[in-house]
Amino acid sequence: MVREQYLTTTDESGSLAPITEYFYMIGIYGWRKRCLYLFVLLLLIILLVNFALTIWILRVMWFNTEGMGYLQVTADGLRLEGESDFLFPLYAQEIDSREDSALLVHSSENVTLNARNASGDVTGSVSVGPSQAEGFGQHFNISSNHDENLFYADANGAVVGKGKLRVTGPEGAFFEHSVRTPLVKAVLNKELRLESPTRSLSMDAPKGIHVKALAGNVDVTARFDIQLHSTAGLVILDAESVRLPTLPVGEARTSGDSQGMYNTYEVCVCPSGKFFISRAGVSSTCSERQDC
């Protein structure tokens, strides 16, 4: 807005001459001024609302100088007291419980723990669901609190670290393939049974197989034949007495029955315990064949 002001001055001739001066008035007037005041009032109202909401959030979330409610910020990380629900994945380097309580993880579906490398690929995973538990990784290791290896498994096989593997199931243990072990032992005062219901059972050892029963019997039962083979040695039956109670009893032959004598043998025993057979005659023929 420009305001004009007219002044009169006297020149050298003594006549009056008007002089025009311009005054510039700077400001906002009229409806613009009212709109500016309304905008400032609106900003003030928004500021008060934001301040009230900030105070309300601080009270609801329990913000304090140590953290937020049960979540405390310490020099070692974050400390969370009580029960908490996580709606999205949780990324952490280490999760510890209090010294006087256990760490419990609950989920209505499943609980999955993933380990990733620098590229973000999953290198190991453990998933516990309502019906099964699954593990994924290159190695699986279980250690005791004394850092002793209890169980180890990888693509090449599984290793039981302790000196004893105990199977407490009523049906025992089932193996689809071969088993290598230096000792198979039953629980005290229990029987040990090695059984193959539909196929054969084979025990192989390069330096010998020892079957001992210190306070009982060793029973070997077969539906057909029981064969004892020794390719380069002896078959020794070392006992106070060796009995064959169900052997058939032969009939007496006459001296003229040469065909019956030809098909009949007698079992001879040496003083060392060695067995051999000799063709039967009217009398014993063991002395005629000295195979001892």
C-alpha positions in Angstrom: 0.0 0.0 0.0 1.4 3.4 -1.0 0.4 6.6 0.7 1.0 10.0 -1.0 1.6 13.2 1.0 1.7 16.6 -0.5 3.8 19.5 1.0 4.3 23.1 -0.2 7.6 24.9 -0.4 8.7 28.4 -1.5 11.0 28.8 -4.4 13.4 31.7 -5.1 10.6 33.8 -6.8 8.6 33.5 -3.7 5.8 31.3 -5.2 4.5 28.2 -3.5 5.2 24.8 -5.2 3.8 21.5 -4.1 6.2 18.5 -3.4 4.9 15.0 -3.4 6.4 12.4 -0.9 5.6 8.6 -1.0 5.4 6.5 2.2 5.3 2.6 1.8 3.4 0.8 4.6 4.4 -2.9 4.9 2.1 -5.5 6.5 -0.9 -7.9 6.2 -4.3 -6.5 6.5 -7.8 -7.6 6.0 -8.7 -11.3 5.3 -5.1 -12.3 4.9 -4.4 -11.3 8.5 -7.4 -13.3 9.7 -6.3 -16.4 7.8 -2.8 -16.1 9.3 -4.1 -15.9 12.8 -6.4 -18.9 12.1 -3.4 -20.9 10.7 -1.2 -20.1 13.8 -4.1 -21.1 16.1 -4.4 -24.4 14.2 -0.7 -25.1 14.6 -0.9 -24.4 18.3 -3.8 -26.8 18.7 -1.9 -29.6 16.8 1.1 -28.9 19.0 -0.9 -29.3 22.1 -2.5 -32.5 20.8 0.9 -34.0 19.9 2.2 -33.1 23.3 -0.8 -34.8 25.0 -0.4 -37.9 22.8 3.3 -38.1 23.6 2.6 -37.9 27.3 -0.1 -40.6 27.0 2.3 -42.9 25.0 5.0 -42.4 27.6 2.6 -43.4 30.4 1.1 -46.4 28.5 4.5 -47.8 27.4 6.0 -47.2 30.8 9.0 -45.3 29.5 11.6 -44.5 32.1 15.3 -43.7 32.4 16.3 -47.4 32.3 14.1 -48.5 29.4 10.5 -49.2 28.5 8.4 -51.0 31.1 9.7 -54.6 31.6 12.2 -54.0 28.8 15.4 -52.5 30.2 18.5 -51.3 28.3 21.7 -52.4 30.0 25.4 -52.4 29.1 25.2 -56.0 27.9 22.0 -55.6 25.8 18.3 -55.7 26.5 16.7 -57.3 29.6 13.0 -58.3 29.4 11.0 -59.3 32.5 7.8 -61.4 32.5 6.1 -62.9 29.5 6.3 -61.3 26.0 4.7 -61.9 22.7 6.6 -61.5 19.4 4.4 -61.0 16.3 7.3 -61.0 13.9 10.7 -62.7 13.6 13.2 -62.0 16.4 16.9 -61.6 15.6 19.3 -61.9 18.4 22.9 -63.1 19.0 22.2 -64.6 22.4 19.1 -65.2 24.6 19.6 -66.0 28.3 17.1 -66.5 31.1 17.5 -65.4 34.7 19.7 -67.4 36.9 16.8 -68.6 39.1 14.4 -69.5 36.3 14.2 -71.4 33.1 13.8 -70.1 29.6 10.4 -71.1 28.1 9.4 -70.5 24.5 5.7 -71.2 23.6 3.9 -71.1 20.3 0.4 -72.1 19.2 1.9 -73.5 15.9 5.6 -74.2 16.0 8.9 -72.7 17.2 11.7 -72.4 14.7 15.3 -71.4 15.3 17.3 -70.4 12.2 21.1 -69.7 11.9 22.2 -67.7 8.9 25.6 -67.0 7.4 26.9 -63.6 6.2 25.0 -64.0 2.9 21.7 -64.5 4.7 21.3 -68.2 3.8 20.0 -70.6 6.4 22.8 -72.9 7.5 21.0 -74.6 10.4 17.5 -74.8 11.7 15.5 -76.4 14.5 11.7 -76.6 14.3 9.5 -77.9 17.0 5.8 -78.4 16.0 2.7 -79.8 17.6 3.4 -83.3 16.1 7.1 -83.5 15.3 10.5 -81.9 15.8 12.9 -81.4 12.9 16.5 -80.4 12.7 18.5 -79.2 9.7 22.3 -78.7 9.7 25.6 -80.2 8.6 26.4 -81.5 12.1 24.4 -82.4 15.1 26.2 -82.5 18.5 24.9 -83.0 22.1 27.4 -82.3 24.9 27.2 -82.5 28.7 27.7 -79.7 31.1 31.3 -80.8 31.4 31.8 -80.3 27.7 31.8 -84.1 27.0 30.5 -85.3 23.7 27.4 -87.4 24.2 26.1 -87.7 20.7 27.4 -86.6 17.3 25.8 -87.1 13.9 26.7 -86.0 10.4 26.3 -87.2 6.8 28.9 -90.0 7.5 27.3 -91.5 10.5 26.3 -91.1 14.2 28.6 -91.5 17.2 27.6 -92.1 20.8 30.2 -90.4 23.0 29.6 -92.1 26.3 30.7 -95.6 27.1 27.3 -97.1 27.2 24.2 -97.0 24.9 21.1 -98.1 26.8 17.8 -99.1 25.0 14.9 -99.3 27.5 12.1 -100.1 25.1 10.2 -103.3 25.6 10.9 -104.4 22.0 14.6 -103.6 22.1 16.4 -102.0 19.2 15.8 -102.6 15.5 18.7 -102.3 13.0 18.0 -102.4 9.3 21.7 -102.8 8.4 24.9 -104.0 10.1 26.0 -102.9 13.6 29.6 -102.6 14.7 30.2 -102.7 18.5 32.9 -104.2 20.7 30.4 -105.3 23.4 26.7 -106.3 23.6 25.5 -106.5 27.1 22.2 -107.0 28.8 20.9 -105.1 31.8 21.7 -106.7 35.2 19.4 -109.6 35.9 17.9 -109.4 32.5 18.2 -111.7 29.4 20.1 -110.8 26.3 18.4 -111.8 23.0 19.8 -111.4 19.5 17.0 -112.2 17.1 16.2 -111.9 13.4 12.5 -112.9 12.9 12.5 -113.4 9.2 16.2 -113.5 8.0 19.5 -114.8 9.2 21.7 -113.4 12.0 25.4 -113.1 11.4 28.2 -112.2 13.7 31.7 -111.6 12.2 34.9 -110.7 13.9 38.5 -111.0 12.6 40.0 -112.1 16.0 37.2 -114.2 17.5 33.7 -114.1 18.9 33.2 -114.8 22.7 29.8 -115.7 24.1 29.8 -115.9 27.9 27.1 -116.5 30.5 28.6 -116.2 33.9 25.5 -117.1 35.9 23.3 -119.0 33.5 23.0 -121.0 30.3 23.6 -120.2 26.6 20.8 -121.5 24.5 21.1 -121.9 20.7 17.9 -123.0 19.0 17.3 -123.5 15.3 14.5 -125.0 13.3 16.8 -126.9 11.0 20.6 -127.4 11.4 23.1 -125.9 13.7 26.5 -126.0 12.0 29.9 -125.2 13.6 32.6 -124.6 11.0 36.3 -123.9 11.5 38.3 -123.4 8.3 41.8 -123.5 9.9 41.3 -124.6 13.5 39.5 -126.8 15.9 36.0 -126.8 17.4 36.5 -127.2 21.2 33.8 -128.2 23.6 35.4 -127.5 27.0 33.1 -128.7 29.9 32.9 -131.2 32.7 30.6 -133.3 30.6 29.4 -133.2 27.0 26.0 -134.9 26.5 24.1 -135.8 23.4 20.9 -137.1 25.0 18.7 -137.5 21.9 21.0 -139.5 19.7 19.2 -142.5 18.0 20.2 -145.9 19.2 21.4 -148.4 16.4 20.4 -152.0 16.2 22.8 -154.9 16.6 24.2 -156.4 13.4 25.4 -159.9 12.7 28.7 -160.7 11.2 27.1 -161.7 8.0 25.4 -158.4 7.4 28.3 -156.7 5.5 26.0 -154.0 4.0 24.8 -152.8 7.3 28.4 -152.6 8.6 29.5 -150.7 5.6 26.9 -147.9 6.3 27.4 -147.8 10.0 30.1 -145.8 11.9 31.0 -145.3 15.5 32.2 -142.2 17.3 35.6 -142.4 18.9 37.1 -140.0 21.5 40.8 -139.5 22.0 42.3 -138.8 25.5 42.8 -135.2 24.4 39.0 -134.9 23.7 39.2 -135.1 20.0 36.3 -136.8 18.2 36.6 -139.0 15.1 34.5 -141.6 13.4 35.5 -145.2 12.5 33.7 -147.8 10.4 31.8 -150.0 12.7 32.5 -153.7 13.0 31.4 -156.6 15.2 33.6 -155.1 17.9 35.0 -151.6 18.3 37.3 -150.4 15.6 38.5 -147.2 17.3 41.8 -148.8 18.3 42.5 -149.8 14.7 42.4 -146.2 13.5 44.6 -144.0 15.7 43.7 -140.5 14.5 44.5 -139.0 17.9 
